[in-house]
Amino acid sequence: MKGTGVDPAQFFTASRLVIVAGKGGVGKTTVTAALARAAAEHGLSSLIIEVEGKSGLASMYGSPAFSYEEVTLAEADEGAGRAAVRARTLTPDDALIEYLESSGMSRISRRLMSSGALDMVSTAVPGIRDLLVLGKIKQMERAGLADLLILDAPAAGHAISFLQSASGLADAVRLGPINSQARDVLELLGDPKRCQVVLVTLPEETPVNELVETAYQLEDRVGVSLGPVVVNGCYPPLPGLTTAPTRAADEAGTSLRRGEAATLSAAASFRRERTALQAEQVDRLREALPLPQITLPYLFDAELGPTQLDQLAAALIEGVEALDPAAITSGGQS
């Protein structure tokens, strides 16, 4: 399908901000890292934005942990046509301090920090903490700090309230800077050329159910555009699973020790059943949610580092190239 599907460079620039969301444990941070790596391979600079911290994202790039100050996870390589990947963490308190200082109120910000009243101010209005972070992301998107901003969003339950905070505050606070900030954020979230959400799931019943529910809530309550669904952790095809172990050993010119044939048969049976269950859930997701799908392989590694990240980025690019351009257009992407 390569050459007839979607051009990855166009895919990664369809929206300036991609919000990666999903149930905790499905690998959304891994997908975030792979998206940035894949975009960089096509010469597009990426800035990863983390809002929860301690995600292990830096270790995937073989880099030290990062904080509010921006760091470079992967340097650009002009000879190879590879762009840089950068990252930073956003917190409500830091966003509030930066907002006050940029508004000429640095004396107030210093007082808040020295008095310990910062947390009280940032929680005075329900949803204000999320709006502070989203407002900063909106500012970064407008400034064009990278070809692609990738937000590693909170886990699915919090992601809904996180993205819905702007709508709630726009209705609750009718005038002033909070209303203006909320409306600017709503404008960002509602423009598919500026923002889209990529949902991540595992090919399992509960994560699929939660993803479908999250998708409809995001469309109905937030009004954000949904990109392709990423199904993470799919067992890659493995030939020979239906061949008897003794026959396979004979064809390979070797022999099996006592008990090995039964062990190999049990392992092959487990893999076949597991693959069939995953395929069933992928089909069920396709029927319940009419969005394009990209599948990423399950990697049998204890930890994910740069090598594994390259594998996932390559699989993601291959998945993008296999997408139907018509399905992408109808799915809400520009």
Contacts in CASP RR format, 6 or more apart in sequence:
PFRMAT RR
TARGET T0000
AUTHOR 0000-0000-0000
METHOD contacts of the structure
MODEL  1
MKGTGVDPAQFFTASRLVIVAGKGGVGKTTVTAALARAAAEHGLSSLIIE
VEGKSGLASMYGSPAFSYEEVTLAEADEGAGRAAVRARTLTPDDALIEYL
ESSGMSRISRRLMSSGALDMVSTAVPGIRDLLVLGKIKQMERAGLADLLI
LDAPAAGHAISFLQSASGLADAVRLGPINSQARDVLELLGDPKRCQVVLV
TLPEETPVNELVETAYQLEDRVGVSLGPVVVNGCYPPLPGLTTAPTRAAD
EAGTSLRRGEAATLSAAASFRRERTALQAEQVDRLREALPLPQITLPYLF
DAELGPTQLDQLAAALIEGVEALDPAAITSGGQS
1 321 0 8 1.000
1 322 0 8 1.000
2 318 0 8 1.000
2 321 0 8 1.000
2 322 0 8 1.000
3 321 0 8 1.000
5 321 0 8 1.000
5 322 0 8 1.000
5 323 0 8 1.000
5 324 0 8 1.000
5 325 0 8 1.000
6 320 0 8 1.000
6 321 0 8 1.000
6 323 0 8 1.000
6 324 0 8 1.000
6 325 0 8 1.000
6 328 0 8 1.000
7 321 0 8 1.000
8 38 0 8 1.000
8 42 0 8 1.000
8 317 0 8 1.000
8 320 0 8 1.000
8 321 0 8 1.000
9 42 0 8 1.000
9 43 0 8 1.000
9 44 0 8 1.000
11 320 0 8 1.000
11 323 0 8 1.000
11 328 0 8 1.000
11 333 0 8 1.000
12 35 0 8 1.000
12 38 0 8 1.000
12 39 0 8 1.000
12 42 0 8 1.000
12 44 0 8 1.000
12 147 0 8 1.000
12 148 0 8 1.000
13 44 0 8 1.000
13 147 0 8 1.000
13 148 0 8 1.000
14 192 0 8 1.000
14 193 0 8 1.000
14 196 0 8 1.000
14 328 0 8 1.000
14 333 0 8 1.000
14 334 0 8 1.000
15 192 0 8 1.000
15 193 0 8 1.000
15 194 0 8 1.000
15 195 0 8 1.000
15 196 0 8 1.000
15 225 0 8 1.000
15 333 0 8 1.000
15 334 0 8 1.000
16 141 0 8 1.000
16 144 0 8 1.000
16 147 0 8 1.000
16 148 0 8 1.000
16 149 0 8 1.000
16 193 0 8 1.000
16 194 0 8 1.000
16 195 0 8 1.000
17 137 0 8 1.000
17 141 0 8 1.000
17 148 0 8 1.000
17 149 0 8 1.000
17 150 0 8 1.000
17 151 0 8 1.000
17 188 0 8 1.000
17 194 0 8 1.000
17 195 0 8 1.000
17 196 0 8 1.000
18 35 0 8 1.000
18 148 0 8 1.000
18 149 0 8 1.000
18 150 0 8 1.000
18 151 0 8 1.000
18 195 0 8 1.000
18 196 0 8 1.000
18 197 0 8 1.000
18 198 0 8 1.000
19 151 0 8 1.000
19 153 0 8 1.000
19 159 0 8 1.000
19 163 0 8 1.000
19 195 0 8 1.000
19 196 0 8 1.000
19 197 0 8 1.000
19 198 0 8 1.000
19 224 0 8 1.000
20 28 0 8 1.000
20 29 0 8 1.000
20 31 0 8 1.000
20 32 0 8 1.000
20 35 0 8 1.000
20 150 0 8 1.000
20 151 0 8 1.000
20 152 0 8 1.000
20 153 0 8 1.000
20 197 0 8 1.000
20 198 0 8 1.000
20 200 0 8 1.000
21 28 0 8 1.000
21 153 0 8 1.000
21 154 0 8 1.000
21 156 0 8 1.000
21 159 0 8 1.000
21 197 0 8 1.000
21 198 0 8 1.000
21 199 0 8 1.000
21 200 0 8 1.000
21 214 0 8 1.000
21 218 0 8 1.000
22 28 0 8 1.000
22 153 0 8 1.000
22 155 0 8 1.000
22 156 0 8 1.000
22 159 0 8 1.000
22 199 0 8 1.000
22 200 0 8 1.000
22 201 0 8 1.000
22 210 0 8 1.000
22 211 0 8 1.000
22 214 0 8 1.000
23 155 0 8 1.000
23 156 0 8 1.000
23 201 0 8 1.000
23 206 0 8 1.000
23 207 0 8 1.000
23 210 0 8 1.000
23 211 0 8 1.000
23 214 0 8 1.000
24 155 0 8 1.000
24 156 0 8 1.000
25 155 0 8 1.000
25 202 0 8 1.000
26 200 0 8 1.000
26 201 0 8 1.000
26 202 0 8 1.000
26 207 0 8 1.000
26 232 0 8 1.000
27 200 0 8 1.000
27 202 0 8 1.000
27 232 0 8 1.000
28 152 0 8 1.000
28 153 0 8 1.000
28 155 0 8 1.000
28 200 0 8 1.000
29 55 0 8 1.000
29 56 0 8 1.000
29 57 0 8 1.000
29 152 0 8 1.000
30 60 0 8 1.000
30 232 0 8 1.000
30 304 0 8 1.000
30 312 0 8 1.000
31 198 0 8 1.000
31 200 0 8 1.000
31 230 0 8 1.000
31 232 0 8 1.000
31 296 0 8 1.000
31 312 0 8 1.000
31 316 0 8 1.000
32 48 0 8 1.000
32 57 0 8 1.000
32 150 0 8 1.000
32 151 0 8 1.000
32 152 0 8 1.000
33 48 0 8 1.000
33 57 0 8 1.000
33 60 0 8 1.000
33 61 0 8 1.000
33 309 0 8 1.000
33 312 0 8 1.000
34 296 0 8 1.000
34 309 0 8 1.000
34 312 0 8 1.000
34 313 0 8 1.000
34 315 0 8 1.000
34 316 0 8 1.000
35 46 0 8 1.000
35 148 0 8 1.000
35 150 0 8 1.000
35 198 0 8 1.000
35 316 0 8 1.000
36 46 0 8 1.000
36 48 0 8 1.000
36 73 0 8 1.000
36 85 0 8 1.000
36 148 0 8 1.000
36 150 0 8 1.000
37 74 0 8 1.000
37 85 0 8 1.000
37 309 0 8 1.000
37 310 0 8 1.000
37 312 0 8 1.000
37 313 0 8 1.000
38 313 0 8 1.000
38 314 0 8 1.000
38 316 0 8 1.000
38 317 0 8 1.000
38 320 0 8 1.000
39 45 0 8 1.000
39 46 0 8 1.000
39 83 0 8 1.000
39 147 0 8 1.000
39 148 0 8 1.000
40 46 0 8 1.000
40 74 0 8 1.000
40 76 0 8 1.000
40 82 0 8 1.000
40 83 0 8 1.000
40 84 0 8 1.000
40 85 0 8 1.000
41 82 0 8 1.000
41 313 0 8 1.000
41 317 0 8 1.000
42 83 0 8 1.000
42 317 0 8 1.000
43 81 0 8 1.000
43 82 0 8 1.000
43 83 0 8 1.000
43 147 0 8 1.000
44 83 0 8 1.000
44 147 0 8 1.000
44 148 0 8 1.000
45 76 0 8 1.000
45 83 0 8 1.000
45 84 0 8 1.000
45 85 0 8 1.000
45 86 0 8 1.000
45 146 0 8 1.000
45 147 0 8 1.000
45 148 0 8 1.000
46 83 0 8 1.000
46 84 0 8 1.000
46 85 0 8 1.000
46 86 0 8 1.000
46 146 0 8 1.000
46 147 0 8 1.000
46 148 0 8 1.000
46 149 0 8 1.000
46 150 0 8 1.000
47 70 0 8 1.000
47 86 0 8 1.000
47 87 0 8 1.000
47 88 0 8 1.000
47 140 0 8 1.000
47 145 0 8 1.000
47 146 0 8 1.000
47 148 0 8 1.000
47 149 0 8 1.000
47 150 0 8 1.000
48 57 0 8 1.000
48 73 0 8 1.000
48 85 0 8 1.000
48 86 0 8 1.000
48 87 0 8 1.000
48 88 0 8 1.000
48 150 0 8 1.000
48 152 0 8 1.000
49 87 0 8 1.000
49 88 0 8 1.000
49 89 0 8 1.000
49 90 0 8 1.000
49 137 0 8 1.000
49 140 0 8 1.000
49 149 0 8 1.000
49 150 0 8 1.000
49 151 0 8 1.000
49 152 0 8 1.000
50 57 0 8 1.000
50 66 0 8 1.000
50 87 0 8 1.000
50 88 0 8 1.000
50 89 0 8 1.000
50 90 0 8 1.000
50 152 0 8 1.000
51 89 0 8 1.000
51 90 0 8 1.000
51 91 0 8 1.000
51 133 0 8 1.000
51 151 0 8 1.000
51 152 0 8 1.000
51 153 0 8 1.000
51 154 0 8 1.000
51 162 0 8 1.000
52 152 0 8 1.000
52 154 0 8 1.000
53 89 0 8 1.000
54 65 0 8 1.000
55 152 0 8 1.000
56 65 0 8 1.000
57 73 0 8 1.000
57 87 0 8 1.000
57 152 0 8 1.000
58 64 0 8 1.000
58 65 0 8 1.000
58 66 0 8 1.000
58 71 0 8 1.000
58 73 0 8 1.000
58 87 0 8 1.000
59 303 0 8 1.000
59 304 0 8 1.000
59 305 0 8 1.000
60 304 0 8 1.000
60 305 0 8 1.000
60 306 0 8 1.000
60 308 0 8 1.000
60 309 0 8 1.000
61 73 0 8 1.000
61 74 0 8 1.000
61 85 0 8 1.000
61 305 0 8 1.000
61 306 0 8 1.000
61 309 0 8 1.000
62 73 0 8 1.000
62 305 0 8 1.000
62 306 0 8 1.000
63 71 0 8 1.000
63 73 0 8 1.000
64 71 0 8 1.000
66 73 0 8 1.000
66 87 0 8 1.000
66 88 0 8 1.000
66 89 0 8 1.000
67 88 0 8 1.000
67 89 0 8 1.000
68 88 0 8 1.000
68 89 0 8 1.000
68 90 0 8 1.000
68 91 0 8 1.000
68 94 0 8 1.000
69 88 0 8 1.000
70 86 0 8 1.000
70 87 0 8 1.000
70 88 0 8 1.000
71 86 0 8 1.000
71 87 0 8 1.000
71 88 0 8 1.000
72 84 0 8 1.000
72 85 0 8 1.000
72 86 0 8 1.000
73 85 0 8 1.000
73 86 0 8 1.000
73 87 0 8 1.000
74 82 0 8 1.000
74 84 0 8 1.000
74 85 0 8 1.000
75 84 0 8 1.000
76 82 0 8 1.000
76 83 0 8 1.000
76 84 0 8 1.000
83 147 0 8 1.000
86 146 0 8 1.000
90 133 0 8 1.000
90 136 0 8 1.000
90 137 0 8 1.000
91 133 0 8 1.000
92 122 0 8 1.000
92 128 0 8 1.000
92 129 0 8 1.000
92 130 0 8 1.000
92 132 0 8 1.000
92 133 0 8 1.000
93 118 0 8 1.000
93 119 0 8 1.000
93 122 0 8 1.000
95 132 0 8 1.000
95 133 0 8 1.000
95 135 0 8 1.000
95 136 0 8 1.000
96 109 0 8 1.000
96 112 0 8 1.000
96 118 0 8 1.000
96 121 0 8 1.000
96 122 0 8 1.000
96 132 0 8 1.000
97 109 0 8 1.000
97 112 0 8 1.000
97 113 0 8 1.000
97 118 0 8 1.000
98 136 0 8 1.000
99 132 0 8 1.000
99 136 0 8 1.000
100 106 0 8 1.000
100 108 0 8 1.000
100 109 0 8 1.000
100 112 0 8 1.000
101 109 0 8 1.000
111 117 0 8 1.000
112 118 0 8 1.000
112 121 0 8 1.000
122 128 0 8 1.000
122 129 0 8 1.000
122 132 0 8 1.000
123 129 0 8 1.000
125 169 0 8 1.000
125 172 0 8 1.000
125 173 0 8 1.000
125 178 0 8 1.000
127 161 0 8 1.000
127 165 0 8 1.000
127 168 0 8 1.000
127 169 0 8 1.000
128 165 0 8 1.000
128 169 0 8 1.000
128 178 0 8 1.000
130 161 0 8 1.000
130 162 0 8 1.000
130 163 0 8 1.000
130 165 0 8 1.000
131 165 0 8 1.000
131 166 0 8 1.000
131 169 0 8 1.000
131 178 0 8 1.000
131 181 0 8 1.000
131 182 0 8 1.000
131 185 0 8 1.000
133 162 0 8 1.000
134 162 0 8 1.000
134 163 0 8 1.000
134 165 0 8 1.000
134 166 0 8 1.000
134 185 0 8 1.000
134 188 0 8 1.000
135 181 0 8 1.000
135 184 0 8 1.000
135 185 0 8 1.000
137 149 0 8 1.000
137 151 0 8 1.000
137 188 0 8 1.000
138 181 0 8 1.000
138 184 0 8 1.000
138 185 0 8 1.000
138 188 0 8 1.000
140 149 0 8 1.000
141 149 0 8 1.000
141 188 0 8 1.000
141 194 0 8 1.000
141 195 0 8 1.000
153 159 0 8 1.000
153 162 0 8 1.000
153 163 0 8 1.000
153 197 0 8 1.000
154 162 0 8 1.000
156 210 0 8 1.000
156 211 0 8 1.000
156 214 0 8 1.000
157 214 0 8 1.000
159 214 0 8 1.000
159 218 0 8 1.000
160 214 0 8 1.000
160 217 0 8 1.000
160 218 0 8 1.000
160 221 0 8 1.000
160 222 0 8 1.000
163 189 0 8 1.000
163 218 0 8 1.000
163 222 0 8 1.000
163 224 0 8 1.000
164 221 0 8 1.000
164 222 0 8 1.000
165 182 0 8 1.000
166 181 0 8 1.000
166 182 0 8 1.000
166 183 0 8 1.000
166 185 0 8 1.000
166 186 0 8 1.000
166 189 0 8 1.000
167 182 0 8 1.000
167 186 0 8 1.000
167 221 0 8 1.000
167 222 0 8 1.000
168 182 0 8 1.000
169 178 0 8 1.000
169 179 0 8 1.000
169 181 0 8 1.000
169 182 0 8 1.000
170 179 0 8 1.000
170 182 0 8 1.000
170 183 0 8 1.000
170 186 0 8 1.000
173 179 0 8 1.000
173 182 0 8 1.000
188 194 0 8 1.000
188 195 0 8 1.000
189 195 0 8 1.000
189 222 0 8 1.000
189 223 0 8 1.000
189 224 0 8 1.000
190 223 0 8 1.000
190 224 0 8 1.000
190 225 0 8 1.000
192 225 0 8 1.000
192 332 0 8 1.000
192 333 0 8 1.000
192 334 0 8 1.000
193 334 0 8 1.000
195 224 0 8 1.000
195 225 0 8 1.000
196 224 0 8 1.000
196 225 0 8 1.000
196 226 0 8 1.000
196 227 0 8 1.000
196 332 0 8 1.000
196 333 0 8 1.000
197 218 0 8 1.000
197 224 0 8 1.000
197 225 0 8 1.000
197 226 0 8 1.000
197 227 0 8 1.000
198 226 0 8 1.000
198 227 0 8 1.000
198 228 0 8 1.000
198 229 0 8 1.000
198 230 0 8 1.000
199 211 0 8 1.000
199 214 0 8 1.000
199 215 0 8 1.000
199 218 0 8 1.000
199 226 0 8 1.000
199 227 0 8 1.000
199 229 0 8 1.000
199 230 0 8 1.000
200 211 0 8 1.000
200 229 0 8 1.000
200 230 0 8 1.000
200 232 0 8 1.000
201 207 0 8 1.000
201 208 0 8 1.000
201 210 0 8 1.000
201 211 0 8 1.000
201 229 0 8 1.000
201 230 0 8 1.000
201 231 0 8 1.000
201 232 0 8 1.000
201 285 0 8 1.000
202 208 0 8 1.000
202 231 0 8 1.000
202 232 0 8 1.000
202 233 0 8 1.000
203 231 0 8 1.000
203 233 0 8 1.000
203 234 0 8 1.000
203 277 0 8 1.000
203 278 0 8 1.000
203 279 0 8 1.000
203 281 0 8 1.000
203 282 0 8 1.000
203 285 0 8 1.000
204 278 0 8 1.000
204 281 0 8 1.000
205 281 0 8 1.000
208 281 0 8 1.000
208 284 0 8 1.000
208 285 0 8 1.000
208 288 0 8 1.000
211 229 0 8 1.000
211 285 0 8 1.000
211 289 0 8 1.000
212 285 0 8 1.000
212 288 0 8 1.000
212 289 0 8 1.000
215 226 0 8 1.000
215 229 0 8 1.000
215 289 0 8 1.000
215 291 0 8 1.000
218 224 0 8 1.000
218 226 0 8 1.000
219 226 0 8 1.000
225 331 0 8 1.000
225 332 0 8 1.000
225 333 0 8 1.000
226 291 0 8 1.000
226 331 0 8 1.000
226 332 0 8 1.000
227 291 0 8 1.000
227 292 0 8 1.000
227 328 0 8 1.000
227 331 0 8 1.000
227 332 0 8 1.000
227 333 0 8 1.000
228 291 0 8 1.000
228 292 0 8 1.000
228 293 0 8 1.000
228 294 0 8 1.000
228 323 0 8 1.000
228 328 0 8 1.000
229 285 0 8 1.000
229 289 0 8 1.000
229 291 0 8 1.000
229 292 0 8 1.000
229 293 0 8 1.000
229 294 0 8 1.000
230 293 0 8 1.000
230 294 0 8 1.000
230 295 0 8 1.000
230 296 0 8 1.000
230 316 0 8 1.000
231 282 0 8 1.000
231 285 0 8 1.000
231 293 0 8 1.000
231 294 0 8 1.000
231 295 0 8 1.000
231 296 0 8 1.000
232 295 0 8 1.000
232 296 0 8 1.000
233 295 0 8 1.000
233 296 0 8 1.000
233 297 0 8 1.000
233 298 0 8 1.000
233 299 0 8 1.000
234 278 0 8 1.000
234 282 0 8 1.000
234 295 0 8 1.000
234 296 0 8 1.000
234 297 0 8 1.000
234 298 0 8 1.000
235 271 0 8 1.000
235 274 0 8 1.000
235 275 0 8 1.000
235 278 0 8 1.000
235 297 0 8 1.000
235 298 0 8 1.000
236 297 0 8 1.000
236 298 0 8 1.000
238 271 0 8 1.000
238 275 0 8 1.000
240 248 0 8 1.000
240 268 0 8 1.000
241 268 0 8 1.000
241 271 0 8 1.000
241 272 0 8 1.000
242 268 0 8 1.000
242 272 0 8 1.000
244 261 0 8 1.000
244 265 0 8 1.000
245 256 0 8 1.000
245 260 0 8 1.000
245 261 0 8 1.000
245 264 0 8 1.000
245 265 0 8 1.000
245 268 0 8 1.000
246 256 0 8 1.000
246 261 0 8 1.000
249 255 0 8 1.000
249 256 0 8 1.000
249 261 0 8 1.000
256 264 0 8 1.000
282 293 0 8 1.000
282 295 0 8 1.000
285 293 0 8 1.000
286 293 0 8 1.000
290 331 0 8 1.000
291 331 0 8 1.000
292 323 0 8 1.000
292 324 0 8 1.000
292 327 0 8 1.000
292 328 0 8 1.000
292 331 0 8 1.000
294 316 0 8 1.000
294 319 0 8 1.000
294 320 0 8 1.000
294 323 0 8 1.000
295 315 0 8 1.000
295 319 0 8 1.000
296 312 0 8 1.000
296 315 0 8 1.000
296 316 0 8 1.000
297 311 0 8 1.000
297 312 0 8 1.000
297 315 0 8 1.000
299 308 0 8 1.000
299 311 0 8 1.000
299 312 0 8 1.000
301 308 0 8 1.000
304 312 0 8 1.000
END
